[in-house]
């Protein structure tokens, strides 16, 4: 009898863990989508400067790399940084000027607008 209840409890634990994991993924997706929508609709454009660039491998078994870069921009005299942007082409170098769109209420919520080659 105890073994049957233990198996049921273990099964329920896995179900709740599984549901929690997918709930977290769904919540993260919704929050990111909402932030991107708000930036697109209400964002303010500014110019940023590529502050750093570096290369990363696509996977531990791959020799293919891509370039990541971080953009620094100022709002009301305070410096802010973008999340890493990435491209497979070497088109961004330290000091390049890039267009950034940010939310006035929170400039940490921003997007890099890539230049078209």
Rosetta constraint file for C-alpha pairs under 8 A:
AtomPair CA 1 CA 5 HARMONIC 6.49 0.50
AtomPair CA 2 CA 6 HARMONIC 6.09 0.50
AtomPair CA 3 CA 7 HARMONIC 6.18 0.50
AtomPair CA 4 CA 8 HARMONIC 6.27 0.50
AtomPair CA 5 CA 9 HARMONIC 6.10 0.50
AtomPair CA 6 CA 10 HARMONIC 6.12 0.50
AtomPair CA 7 CA 11 HARMONIC 6.08 0.50
AtomPair CA 8 CA 12 HARMONIC 6.15 0.50
AtomPair CA 9 CA 13 HARMONIC 6.08 0.50
AtomPair CA 10 CA 14 HARMONIC 6.35 0.50
AtomPair CA 11 CA 15 HARMONIC 6.31 0.50
AtomPair CA 12 CA 16 HARMONIC 6.19 0.50
AtomPair CA 13 CA 17 HARMONIC 6.07 0.50
AtomPair CA 14 CA 18 HARMONIC 5.96 0.50
AtomPair CA 15 CA 19 HARMONIC 6.12 0.50
AtomPair CA 16 CA 20 HARMONIC 5.96 0.50
AtomPair CA 17 CA 21 HARMONIC 6.16 0.50
AtomPair CA 18 CA 22 HARMONIC 6.41 0.50
AtomPair CA 19 CA 23 HARMONIC 5.93 0.50
AtomPair CA 20 CA 24 HARMONIC 6.09 0.50
AtomPair CA 21 CA 25 HARMONIC 6.39 0.50
AtomPair CA 22 CA 26 HARMONIC 6.08 0.50
AtomPair CA 23 CA 27 HARMONIC 6.07 0.50
AtomPair CA 24 CA 28 HARMONIC 6.11 0.50
AtomPair CA 25 CA 29 HARMONIC 6.19 0.50
AtomPair CA 26 CA 30 HARMONIC 6.17 0.50
AtomPair CA 27 CA 31 HARMONIC 6.15 0.50
AtomPair CA 28 CA 32 HARMONIC 6.12 0.50
AtomPair CA 29 CA 33 HARMONIC 6.03 0.50
AtomPair CA 30 CA 34 HARMONIC 6.06 0.50
AtomPair CA 31 CA 35 HARMONIC 6.16 0.50
AtomPair CA 32 CA 36 HARMONIC 6.17 0.50
AtomPair CA 33 CA 37 HARMONIC 6.15 0.50
AtomPair CA 34 CA 38 HARMONIC 6.16 0.50
AtomPair CA 35 CA 39 HARMONIC 6.12 0.50
AtomPair CA 35 CA 109 HARMONIC 7.18 0.50
AtomPair CA 36 CA 40 HARMONIC 6.11 0.50
AtomPair CA 36 CA 111 HARMONIC 7.89 0.50
AtomPair CA 37 CA 41 HARMONIC 6.06 0.50
AtomPair CA 38 CA 42 HARMONIC 5.57 0.50
AtomPair CA 38 CA 43 HARMONIC 6.86 0.50
AtomPair CA 38 CA 103 HARMONIC 7.58 0.50
AtomPair CA 39 CA 43 HARMONIC 4.36 0.50
AtomPair CA 39 CA 44 HARMONIC 7.88 0.50
AtomPair CA 39 CA 101 HARMONIC 6.77 0.50
AtomPair CA 39 CA 102 HARMONIC 6.04 0.50
AtomPair CA 39 CA 103 HARMONIC 5.81 0.50
AtomPair CA 39 CA 109 HARMONIC 7.48 0.50
AtomPair CA 39 CA 110 HARMONIC 6.77 0.50
AtomPair CA 39 CA 111 HARMONIC 7.48 0.50
AtomPair CA 40 CA 101 HARMONIC 7.85 0.50
AtomPair CA 42 CA 103 HARMONIC 6.73 0.50
AtomPair CA 43 CA 101 HARMONIC 5.49 0.50
AtomPair CA 43 CA 102 HARMONIC 4.97 0.50
AtomPair CA 43 CA 103 HARMONIC 4.79 0.50
AtomPair CA 43 CA 104 HARMONIC 7.01 0.50
AtomPair CA 44 CA 101 HARMONIC 5.20 0.50
AtomPair CA 44 CA 102 HARMONIC 5.41 0.50
AtomPair CA 44 CA 103 HARMONIC 6.34 0.50
AtomPair CA 44 CA 104 HARMONIC 6.94 0.50
AtomPair CA 45 CA 99 HARMONIC 6.82 0.50
AtomPair CA 45 CA 100 HARMONIC 5.68 0.50
AtomPair CA 45 CA 101 HARMONIC 4.37 0.50
AtomPair CA 45 CA 102 HARMONIC 6.66 0.50
AtomPair CA 46 CA 73 HARMONIC 7.53 0.50
AtomPair CA 46 CA 99 HARMONIC 5.99 0.50
AtomPair CA 46 CA 100 HARMONIC 5.39 0.50
AtomPair CA 46 CA 101 HARMONIC 6.26 0.50
AtomPair CA 46 CA 102 HARMONIC 7.95 0.50
AtomPair CA 47 CA 73 HARMONIC 6.59 0.50
AtomPair CA 47 CA 97 HARMONIC 6.51 0.50
AtomPair CA 47 CA 98 HARMONIC 5.81 0.50
AtomPair CA 47 CA 99 HARMONIC 4.82 0.50
AtomPair CA 47 CA 100 HARMONIC 5.88 0.50
AtomPair CA 48 CA 71 HARMONIC 5.82 0.50
AtomPair CA 48 CA 72 HARMONIC 5.38 0.50
AtomPair CA 48 CA 73 HARMONIC 4.37 0.50
AtomPair CA 48 CA 74 HARMONIC 7.54 0.50
AtomPair CA 48 CA 97 HARMONIC 5.69 0.50
AtomPair CA 48 CA 98 HARMONIC 5.17 0.50
AtomPair CA 48 CA 99 HARMONIC 6.00 0.50
AtomPair CA 48 CA 100 HARMONIC 6.13 0.50
AtomPair CA 49 CA 71 HARMONIC 5.39 0.50
AtomPair CA 49 CA 72 HARMONIC 5.38 0.50
AtomPair CA 49 CA 73 HARMONIC 6.46 0.50
AtomPair CA 49 CA 94 HARMONIC 7.55 0.50
AtomPair CA 49 CA 95 HARMONIC 5.50 0.50
AtomPair CA 49 CA 96 HARMONIC 5.57 0.50
AtomPair CA 49 CA 97 HARMONIC 4.65 0.50
AtomPair CA 49 CA 98 HARMONIC 5.97 0.50
AtomPair CA 50 CA 69 HARMONIC 6.62 0.50
AtomPair CA 50 CA 70 HARMONIC 5.80 0.50
AtomPair CA 50 CA 71 HARMONIC 4.33 0.50
AtomPair CA 50 CA 72 HARMONIC 6.28 0.50
AtomPair CA 50 CA 92 HARMONIC 7.32 0.50
AtomPair CA 50 CA 93 HARMONIC 6.65 0.50
AtomPair CA 50 CA 94 HARMONIC 5.01 0.50
AtomPair CA 50 CA 95 HARMONIC 5.17 0.50
AtomPair CA 50 CA 96 HARMONIC 5.34 0.50
AtomPair CA 50 CA 97 HARMONIC 6.46 0.50
AtomPair CA 50 CA 98 HARMONIC 7.01 0.50
AtomPair CA 51 CA 69 HARMONIC 7.34 0.50
AtomPair CA 51 CA 70 HARMONIC 5.64 0.50
AtomPair CA 51 CA 71 HARMONIC 5.32 0.50
AtomPair CA 51 CA 72 HARMONIC 5.77 0.50
AtomPair CA 51 CA 94 HARMONIC 5.55 0.50
AtomPair CA 51 CA 95 HARMONIC 6.46 0.50
AtomPair CA 52 CA 69 HARMONIC 5.51 0.50
AtomPair CA 52 CA 70 HARMONIC 5.46 0.50
AtomPair CA 52 CA 71 HARMONIC 7.34 0.50
AtomPair CA 52 CA 93 HARMONIC 7.67 0.50
AtomPair CA 52 CA 94 HARMONIC 5.56 0.50
AtomPair CA 53 CA 67 HARMONIC 6.84 0.50
AtomPair CA 53 CA 68 HARMONIC 5.61 0.50
AtomPair CA 53 CA 69 HARMONIC 4.20 0.50
AtomPair CA 53 CA 70 HARMONIC 6.62 0.50
AtomPair CA 53 CA 92 HARMONIC 7.61 0.50
AtomPair CA 53 CA 93 HARMONIC 6.54 0.50
AtomPair CA 53 CA 94 HARMONIC 6.45 0.50
AtomPair CA 54 CA 67 HARMONIC 5.80 0.50
AtomPair CA 54 CA 68 HARMONIC 5.43 0.50
AtomPair CA 54 CA 69 HARMONIC 6.41 0.50
AtomPair CA 55 CA 65 HARMONIC 6.33 0.50
AtomPair CA 55 CA 66 HARMONIC 5.67 0.50
AtomPair CA 55 CA 67 HARMONIC 4.60 0.50
AtomPair CA 55 CA 68 HARMONIC 6.01 0.50
AtomPair CA 56 CA 65 HARMONIC 5.40 0.50
AtomPair CA 56 CA 66 HARMONIC 5.61 0.50
AtomPair CA 56 CA 67 HARMONIC 6.48 0.50
AtomPair CA 56 CA 68 HARMONIC 7.21 0.50
AtomPair CA 57 CA 62 HARMONIC 6.67 0.50
AtomPair CA 57 CA 63 HARMONIC 6.53 0.50
AtomPair CA 57 CA 64 HARMONIC 5.88 0.50
AtomPair CA 57 CA 65 HARMONIC 4.29 0.50
AtomPair CA 57 CA 66 HARMONIC 6.47 0.50
AtomPair CA 58 CA 62 HARMONIC 6.21 0.50
AtomPair CA 58 CA 63 HARMONIC 7.58 0.50
AtomPair CA 58 CA 64 HARMONIC 5.92 0.50
AtomPair CA 58 CA 65 HARMONIC 5.59 0.50
AtomPair CA 58 CA 66 HARMONIC 6.93 0.50
AtomPair CA 59 CA 63 HARMONIC 7.86 0.50
AtomPair CA 59 CA 64 HARMONIC 7.96 0.50
AtomPair CA 65 CA 88 HARMONIC 7.20 0.50
AtomPair CA 66 CA 86 HARMONIC 6.84 0.50
AtomPair CA 66 CA 87 HARMONIC 5.90 0.50
AtomPair CA 66 CA 88 HARMONIC 4.53 0.50
AtomPair CA 66 CA 89 HARMONIC 7.15 0.50
AtomPair CA 67 CA 86 HARMONIC 5.54 0.50
AtomPair CA 67 CA 87 HARMONIC 5.43 0.50
AtomPair CA 67 CA 88 HARMONIC 5.96 0.50
AtomPair CA 67 CA 89 HARMONIC 6.99 0.50
AtomPair CA 67 CA 90 HARMONIC 6.50 0.50
AtomPair CA 68 CA 84 HARMONIC 5.99 0.50
AtomPair CA 68 CA 85 HARMONIC 5.50 0.50
AtomPair CA 68 CA 86 HARMONIC 4.23 0.50
AtomPair CA 68 CA 87 HARMONIC 6.56 0.50
AtomPair CA 69 CA 84 HARMONIC 5.42 0.50
AtomPair CA 69 CA 85 HARMONIC 5.35 0.50
AtomPair CA 69 CA 86 HARMONIC 6.26 0.50
AtomPair CA 69 CA 92 HARMONIC 7.41 0.50
AtomPair CA 70 CA 81 HARMONIC 6.75 0.50
AtomPair CA 70 CA 82 HARMONIC 5.80 0.50
AtomPair CA 70 CA 83 HARMONIC 6.42 0.50
AtomPair CA 70 CA 84 HARMONIC 4.93 0.50
AtomPair CA 70 CA 85 HARMONIC 6.34 0.50
AtomPair CA 71 CA 81 HARMONIC 5.64 0.50
AtomPair CA 71 CA 82 HARMONIC 5.30 0.50
AtomPair CA 71 CA 83 HARMONIC 7.85 0.50
AtomPair CA 71 CA 84 HARMONIC 7.72 0.50
AtomPair CA 71 CA 98 HARMONIC 7.54 0.50
AtomPair CA 71 CA 112 HARMONIC 7.84 0.50
AtomPair CA 72 CA 79 HARMONIC 6.74 0.50
AtomPair CA 72 CA 80 HARMONIC 5.72 0.50
AtomPair CA 72 CA 81 HARMONIC 4.53 0.50
AtomPair CA 72 CA 82 HARMONIC 6.55 0.50
AtomPair CA 73 CA 79 HARMONIC 5.75 0.50
AtomPair CA 73 CA 80 HARMONIC 5.41 0.50
AtomPair CA 73 CA 81 HARMONIC 6.34 0.50
AtomPair CA 73 CA 100 HARMONIC 7.86 0.50
AtomPair CA 74 CA 78 HARMONIC 5.31 0.50
AtomPair CA 74 CA 79 HARMONIC 4.49 0.50
AtomPair CA 74 CA 80 HARMONIC 5.93 0.50
AtomPair CA 75 CA 79 HARMONIC 6.62 0.50
AtomPair CA 75 CA 80 HARMONIC 7.47 0.50
AtomPair CA 75 CA 107 HARMONIC 7.43 0.50
AtomPair CA 80 CA 107 HARMONIC 6.95 0.50
AtomPair CA 80 CA 108 HARMONIC 6.50 0.50
AtomPair CA 81 CA 108 HARMONIC 7.04 0.50
AtomPair CA 82 CA 108 HARMONIC 7.08 0.50
AtomPair CA 82 CA 110 HARMONIC 6.40 0.50
AtomPair CA 82 CA 111 HARMONIC 6.99 0.50
AtomPair CA 82 CA 112 HARMONIC 7.26 0.50
AtomPair CA 83 CA 110 HARMONIC 7.97 0.50
AtomPair CA 83 CA 111 HARMONIC 7.91 0.50
AtomPair CA 85 CA 112 HARMONIC 7.04 0.50
AtomPair CA 87 CA 91 HARMONIC 7.88 0.50
AtomPair CA 92 CA 96 HARMONIC 6.37 0.50
AtomPair CA 98 CA 112 HARMONIC 7.24 0.50
AtomPair CA 98 CA 113 HARMONIC 7.01 0.50
AtomPair CA 98 CA 114 HARMONIC 7.06 0.50
AtomPair CA 98 CA 115 HARMONIC 7.32 0.50
AtomPair CA 99 CA 112 HARMONIC 6.22 0.50
AtomPair CA 99 CA 113 HARMONIC 5.36 0.50
AtomPair CA 99 CA 114 HARMONIC 7.23 0.50
AtomPair CA 99 CA 115 HARMONIC 7.94 0.50
AtomPair CA 100 CA 110 HARMONIC 6.82 0.50
AtomPair CA 100 CA 111 HARMONIC 5.73 0.50
AtomPair CA 100 CA 112 HARMONIC 4.66 0.50
AtomPair CA 100 CA 113 HARMONIC 5.78 0.50
AtomPair CA 101 CA 110 HARMONIC 5.54 0.50
AtomPair CA 101 CA 111 HARMONIC 5.40 0.50
AtomPair CA 101 CA 112 HARMONIC 6.59 0.50
AtomPair CA 101 CA 113 HARMONIC 7.38 0.50
AtomPair CA 102 CA 106 HARMONIC 7.52 0.50
AtomPair CA 102 CA 107 HARMONIC 5.18 0.50
AtomPair CA 102 CA 108 HARMONIC 7.27 0.50
AtomPair CA 102 CA 109 HARMONIC 5.81 0.50
AtomPair CA 102 CA 110 HARMONIC 4.10 0.50
AtomPair CA 102 CA 111 HARMONIC 6.48 0.50
AtomPair CA 103 CA 107 HARMONIC 5.17 0.50
AtomPair CA 103 CA 108 HARMONIC 7.74 0.50
AtomPair CA 103 CA 109 HARMONIC 5.97 0.50
AtomPair CA 103 CA 110 HARMONIC 6.54 0.50
